[in-house]
């Protein structure tokens, strides 16, 4: 019975992740409840904060490297947006799977999509704090037969000052993301 319902259950869960873009370029103050602050670890084991990415547009997403469908789509869309967006734009992929994804593993994963992307990780407390600041939800469930990770699949756009100025669904158009990283002419 459960096995017959499994495809419907998976589809239902995926539909929770696939949302319409929240984008509204005319209203940047709507994201003031989201803090783009974090202290995470890079592939070299060094502490990295949001300040290390200031001065450039930055796309930030939370996921995990063992994900089969959602995270690859999210990372690929980020990479395409970075390819057609400003040459100084960058991407940050944060793994919420602290048990299986070291910062080095996460960086290999992220940078395989684009040289402009880095992977970050950290301790459970560091990831939890970053996720809370971005209003990202995630849960890791382990049993004898399964290991599942569920997470918010939004892509956050930070401006050069480090403020969240837009949020995109994982399946958002890379062109729309790239356009949002291009400052409007005054």
N, C-alpha and C positions, 0 to 999 in steps of 0.2 A: 504494500500500500504506500509506504513512504517513498519507495524508489520510483513509483509511478508519478508521484506528486513532486519529486525532486526538480524536474525541469521547470515546473510552474513556480516553485519556491525560489529557484535561482533567478528566474526572469523577474519575479517580484522584487527581489533584493537589488538586482541590477537597475531596475527602474527607479529605485530610491536614489541611486547614484547618478543616473543620467537625468540632468535637470536642464531647464532652459537657462541660458546665460543671464546673469544678474546685472550685466553691464548697463551702465547709464553714465556716459562720459560727462554729462552736464552737472552731475551731483557727486562730488568727491567726499563731502562731509557725511554721507550715509554710512561710511565705513569707520567712523570714529570709535566705535566700540571694539574694533579689532586692532590689537596691538601687534605690530610686525617685529616684536622683540624676541630674540633667542640667543642662547649660548649653547652651541653644539660643537661637535668634533669633526674635523676634516680627515681625509685619508692619511695624512701625516701624523695624526694624533694630536693636532694643535687645536686649541679652543678658538672658535670662530663665532663672531656675533653679527648681527644685522649691519653694524657699522662697516664691516669689511666689504659690503656690497653697495654702499652708498656712492652716489655720483653717477649711477647708471640705472636704467630701467631693469628690474629683476622680476622674473616669473618664479613663483614658489609653489611647490606642490608637496603633499604628503602621500606616501604610499609604502610599498615594500617590493623587494626585488624578486620574490617568488610568485608574484601576481601574474596570472596567465592572460588576462584580458584588459582590465581597467587601467592598470598602471602603464602597460606598454602604449596604450592609446593616448593616455595623458602625456607621457614623456615624448612620444612621437609628435604630438600636436605642439608641445612646447618647443621642441627642436625645430620644427618647421617655422614656427613664429619667430624664433631667434634667427633663423636663416634669412628670412625676408624682412625682418625688422632692423632696427638700428644696429650697426656693427658692434657697438659697445654694450648692447643688451646682454644679459646673462640669465641663466636658469639655475634654480636650486631645487634638488629633489631630496626630501627628508624621509628617511625610513622610519616607520613606526614599529617595525619588527626588531626590537633590540636584541632578541635572542638569536636570530639567524643572520641578521644583516649588520656586519661591522661597518664603521665609516668607510673603510677601504673597499669593501664589497659594494657598498652603496655608490661610491664614487665611480667604480668601474662600470656599474650599471648605467648611471646617469650620463657619464661622458661617452658611453658607447652610442648614445643618441645624438650628441652634439659636443664638440670641444668647448662650447660656451656654457655647458652645464656641469655643475658639480654635485656630488652626492655628499650628504652630511648625515651623521648619526649621533649617538651619544648614549648616556645612561637612561634608564627608564625615567628618572626624575627630570632629566634635561628634555627628553622627547615630550613628556607629559606637559611640562611648562610651556614649551614652544607651541604644542598643539592647543593648549588652553588659550594662549595669547591670540592665536589665529582663529579661535572658535572652531577648531577641527575636532571631530569625534572619531575615536577609533577603539576597537576592542580586539584583543587576541584571545582566541578560545582554543584550548588544547585538551585533547582526550587521548585515550589509547589508540584510537583509530583515525583521528583527524586533527589537523592544525589549521585553523582558519583565522584570517585577518580581515576585518571589515573597517572601512575608513571613509571619511568625507573625501570626495574626489574633486574638489574645486581647485582651480589654478588662480593664485593670487598675483596681482600685478602691483609691484611697489614702484613708486616714482623715484627719481634720483635722491630725494630726501629721505627715503625709507618708509614712506607712508603708503598704506594700501589705497589705491585709487580705482581699482576695478577687480572684479571677481568673475571668472569664466568657468563654465561647465567643462568637464574633461573633453567633451566632443565639440567644443567651440571651434569656430573657424580660425585657423592659424592667421589668416589675413586680418580678421577682426582683432586678434591679439596684437599683431604687428602694428596695425593702425593705431591702437590705443597706446603703443609705445612711441609714437611719433608725435612730438609736441605740436600743438596747433599753432599756426602762424598768427602772430599778433597784428 
